């Protein structure tokens, strides 16, 4: 017992010496800081996570109970996006990133998006559809399209040219400015009236609020996005099939699985009611992608020509055609 106490005393003495050295380095008096510690309250869980503040951030606009579910789910989504950006920022700021550390950052992003994708049933299945249709009208013109963090994730992952709409990508070259590329981003075309060329109110509001911020971010990530950093890994690490698979998984999660979540359940409703039973698979699989589905690929150099040509095919076969065929047999 005595020996243990002596050891504990030595540890305390050592810590005090380290604290003294730490504070003196910055010209601070250690005694003042220790006295401050003596007079401080213990940290409480609810204070640490700001629980009371957190629980005040849900403010439904209608009396329908399921709007609370809708708000909380979207706030959780934005917090996951924040975690993704937390990882991508570490990719950006690291001086020399090794393959294993790079892989860890990408795998974490995949975990976060995997959680979002698997939890989407909370919205698609869990919500009372009658309530949803009623309170959704009260939220117009607000839209998940206006999630700036989702756009930030895209910018942080790849070269901006890969986010330009596929139909107009040939207009740009290596000398195109970030501002020029930004004007051609795929999601802007999806929120523009094809007949009049007028931007929707949803897009106009978003651009007014966030254009300057996103352009600044594009400059910050120009040579430090995920793809740029990957290309600076050693050739051996770039060829690592585990790293390549992680990048492809991120591509699939962000550019296929997540944007098609809403569509998946709309199709599920049609299939359930026998309204969509013509599919046989094969060459017509692209007909089962939504008209607004954009062929956005973060890391095109990692894929074969066949994989690029069939971008989204595996999703259609798994989520649509197999379920249509199963419904036919019922």
HUKA-V181279 format. One record per residue. PSI is psi in whole degrees, -180 to 180 (NA if undefined). NEAR is the number of other C-alpha atoms within 10 Angstrom. Layout:
BEGIN
psi & near
PSI & NEAR
PSI & NEAR
END
This chain:
BEGIN
psi & near
-45 & 6
-42 & 7
-39 & 8
-42 & 9
-40 & 10
-42 & 11
-42 & 12
-43 & 12
-40 & 12
-41 & 12
-43 & 12
-44 & 12
-41 & 12
-42 & 12
-41 & 12
-41 & 14
-41 & 12
-41 & 12
-44 & 17
-47 & 17
-42 & 15
-48 & 14
-37 & 14
-31 & 12
-32 & 10
14 & 8
28 & 9
151 & 13
118 & 15
-35 & 17
-39 & 12
-43 & 10
-37 & 14
-37 & 14
-38 & 10
-41 & 10
-40 & 11
-34 & 10
3 & 9
152 & 9
157 & 7
147 & 8
135 & 8
145 & 9
-49 & 9
-28 & 11
-40 & 10
-44 & 8
7 & 10
49 & 11
-48 & 11
-39 & 10
-43 & 10
-41 & 10
-5 & 10
0 & 8
4 & 11
111 & 14
84 & 11
149 & 16
-8 & 12
169 & 15
1 & 10
123 & 14
-35 & 14
-9 & 19
-31 & 22
-43 & 15
-44 & 16
-47 & 19
-49 & 15
-43 & 15
-44 & 17
-33 & 14
-40 & 14
-42 & 12
-47 & 22
-34 & 16
-37 & 14
-40 & 19
-38 & 23
-40 & 17
-39 & 16
-48 & 24
-31 & 20
-41 & 13
-44 & 18
-31 & 24
-34 & 18
-32 & 14
-42 & 24
-42 & 20
-13 & 13
136 & 13
-53 & 8
105 & 12
126 & 17
162 & 15
-50 & 17
-39 & 12
-43 & 14
-46 & 22
-42 & 20
-43 & 14
-45 & 19
-41 & 22
-38 & 19
-43 & 17
-40 & 27
-38 & 21
-45 & 15
-46 & 19
-34 & 23
-41 & 17
-44 & 13
-45 & 18
-44 & 18
-24 & 12
1 & 13
-18 & 17
-26 & 13
-39 & 12
-50 & 18
-35 & 16
-40 & 10
-34 & 12
141 & 16
117 & 14
-35 & 13
-44 & 10
-44 & 15
-47 & 16
-30 & 10
-48 & 13
-22 & 20
-37 & 16
-36 & 10
-13 & 11
-8 & 12
139 & 10
15 & 13
143 & 16
150 & 12
-20 & 9
-28 & 14
15 & 17
103 & 16
-31 & 19
-34 & 18
-42 & 19
-35 & 16
-41 & 21
-44 & 19
-48 & 23
-36 & 24
-13 & 27
-32 & 26
170 & 24
143 & 21
-30 & 22
-30 & 20
-10 & 21
-4 & 23
144 & 24
134 & 21
-33 & 15
-24 & 11
6 & 11
-32 & 16
-16 & 10
-15 & 10
157 & 14
-171 & 10
-17 & 6
0 & 7
138 & 11
163 & 11
-40 & 15
-41 & 14
-45 & 12
-40 & 20
-38 & 18
-22 & 13
10 & 21
143 & 19
-38 & 20
-17 & 16
-38 & 17
-35 & 17
-16 & 18
31 & 18
134 & 17
120 & 11
-25 & 10
-45 & 6
-19 & 7
5 & 10
137 & 12
143 & 16
159 & 15
-39 & 14
-45 & 17
-42 & 22
-44 & 14
-44 & 14
-46 & 17
-41 & 16
-38 & 9
-37 & 13
-6 & 15
-50 & 15
-41 & 12
-42 & 12
-37 & 18
-42 & 17
-42 & 14
-40 & 14
-38 & 23
-42 & 14
-35 & 15
5 & 25
-45 & 20
13 & 15
17 & 23
172 & 24
-45 & 26
-44 & 19
-43 & 17
-40 & 20
-42 & 22
-13 & 11
-2 & 15
164 & 16
156 & 12
-36 & 10
-43 & 8
-37 & 19
-33 & 15
-5 & 12
118 & 12
-27 & 10
-42 & 13
-44 & 20
-41 & 18
-38 & 14
-41 & 19
-41 & 24
-37 & 17
-41 & 19
-44 & 24
-49 & 20
-46 & 19
-49 & 21
-34 & 22
-6 & 20
-64 & 22
-49 & 20
-51 & 18
-20 & 14
5 & 21
-47 & 15
-43 & 13
-37 & 16
-42 & 19
-27 & 18
-43 & 12
-41 & 19
-39 & 17
-44 & 13
-43 & 13
-43 & 20
-36 & 13
20 & 11
31 & 13
7 & 12
57 & 18
23 & 17
-15 & 11
139 & 16
-3 & 13
-169 & 17
-139 & 10
-17 & 8
17 & 10
-30 & 19
-21 & 15
-17 & 10
9 & 20
147 & 17
151 & 12
-32 & 9
2 & 10
124 & 14
141 & 18
76 & 18
126 & 20
121 & 19
-39 & 25
61 & 18
-28 & 16
-13 & 10
-7 & 14
155 & 14
166 & 10
-39 & 11
-41 & 8
-39 & 13
-43 & 15
-30 & 11
28 & 12
117 & 19
-10 & 21
-45 & 21
-38 & 14
-45 & 18
-44 & 21
-39 & 17
-47 & 10
-18 & 17
-66 & 23
-44 & 23
-35 & 14
-33 & 19
-45 & 24
-38 & 16
-38 & 12
-33 & 15
-30 & 12
-8 & 7
NA & 5
END
